[in-house]
């Protein structure tokens, strides 16, 4: 099947306009699906792994009473591409990240949904 050729300038402008509108419509409709801030369900295997990590951290620091020392020990771990252990952060009840470092990017909040 041969597609018809648009020879008039009016026809070309009309076709380009509606093709552009189609692309804009597709982009607008796909934006909500591409939002990285959208909450997702955690798979059960990952949730169990997170609970195990929480239990290990609680057991490790069960006798410690100084929060600053706990934060220092958690944040002092050397990070490299070979270190597979996750980076751990503690938060207060409002979701503010607790840290001993005074860097500007720690002014963020952790959002947790129940």
C-alpha positions as CSV (number, residue, x, y, z in Angstrom):
1,X,0.0,0.0,0.0
2,X,1.4,3.4,-1.0
3,X,0.9,6.3,1.3
4,X,-0.5,9.4,-0.4
5,X,2.0,12.3,-0.8
6,X,1.0,15.7,0.5
7,X,2.0,18.2,-2.1
8,X,0.3,21.3,-0.9
9,X,1.9,23.5,1.8
10,X,-1.4,23.7,3.7
11,X,-1.6,19.9,3.8
12,X,2.0,19.6,5.1
13,X,1.4,22.2,7.8
14,X,-1.8,20.4,8.8
15,X,-0.1,17.0,9.0
16,X,2.9,18.3,11.0
17,X,0.6,20.2,13.4
18,X,-1.5,17.1,14.2
19,X,1.5,14.8,14.4
20,X,3.1,17.2,16.9
21,X,-0.2,17.3,18.9
22,X,-0.2,13.5,19.0
23,X,3.4,13.4,20.3
24,X,2.6,16.0,23.0
25,X,-0.5,14.0,24.0
26,X,1.6,10.8,24.3
27,X,4.2,12.6,26.4
28,X,1.7,14.2,28.7
29,X,-0.1,10.8,29.2
30,X,3.1,9.0,30.0
31,X,4.5,11.5,32.5
32,X,2.7,10.1,35.6
33,X,4.1,6.7,34.9
34,X,7.7,8.0,34.8
35,X,7.6,9.8,38.1
36,X,10.3,8.4,40.4
37,X,8.7,9.8,43.5
38,X,5.7,7.5,43.1
39,X,5.4,5.1,46.0
40,X,5.8,1.4,45.1
41,X,5.2,-1.8,47.0
42,X,8.3,-3.5,48.3
43,X,8.5,-7.1,47.4
44,X,8.3,-9.6,50.3
45,X,11.9,-10.8,49.8
46,X,13.3,-7.3,50.0
47,X,11.2,-6.5,53.0
48,X,12.4,-9.6,54.8
49,X,16.0,-8.6,54.0
50,X,15.4,-5.1,55.4
51,X,13.8,-6.5,58.6
52,X,16.9,-8.8,59.0
53,X,19.2,-5.8,58.6
54,X,17.1,-3.8,61.2
55,X,17.4,-6.7,63.6
56,X,21.2,-7.0,63.2
57,X,21.6,-3.2,63.7
58,X,19.4,-3.3,66.8
59,X,21.3,-6.3,68.2
60,X,24.7,-4.6,67.4
61,X,23.8,-1.4,69.3
62,X,21.5,-2.8,72.0
63,X,23.9,-1.8,74.9
64,X,24.9,1.6,73.4
65,X,23.3,4.7,75.0
66,X,25.0,7.5,73.2
67,X,23.1,8.3,69.9
68,X,26.1,10.3,68.6
69,X,28.4,7.3,68.9
70,X,25.9,5.1,67.1
71,X,25.5,7.6,64.3
72,X,29.3,8.0,64.0
73,X,29.8,4.3,63.8
74,X,27.0,3.9,61.2
75,X,28.2,6.8,59.0
76,X,31.9,6.1,59.4
77,X,31.9,3.0,57.2
78,X,34.1,3.3,54.2
79,X,32.2,3.2,50.9
80,X,33.6,1.7,47.8
81,X,32.3,0.0,44.7
82,X,33.3,-3.4,46.1
83,X,31.4,-2.9,49.4
84,X,28.0,-4.5,48.9
85,X,26.7,-3.5,52.4
86,X,23.8,-1.0,52.3
87,X,24.2,2.5,53.6
88,X,22.1,2.9,56.7
89,X,20.5,6.1,58.0
90,X,18.6,6.8,61.2
91,X,15.6,9.2,61.2
92,X,13.6,10.8,63.9
93,X,9.8,10.6,64.1
94,X,9.3,13.5,61.7
95,X,11.5,11.8,59.0
96,X,14.6,14.0,59.4
97,X,17.8,12.1,58.7
98,X,20.1,12.0,61.8
99,X,23.8,12.2,61.0
100,X,27.1,13.4,62.5
101,X,28.2,15.0,59.2
102,X,27.4,18.7,58.5
103,X,26.9,18.4,54.8
104,X,24.2,20.3,53.0
105,X,22.7,17.2,51.3
106,X,21.7,15.8,54.7
107,X,18.9,18.3,55.0
108,X,16.6,15.9,53.3
109,X,13.7,14.0,54.8
110,X,12.9,10.3,54.6
111,X,9.3,9.6,53.8
112,X,7.9,6.4,55.2
113,X,4.4,5.2,54.6
114,X,2.7,2.7,56.9
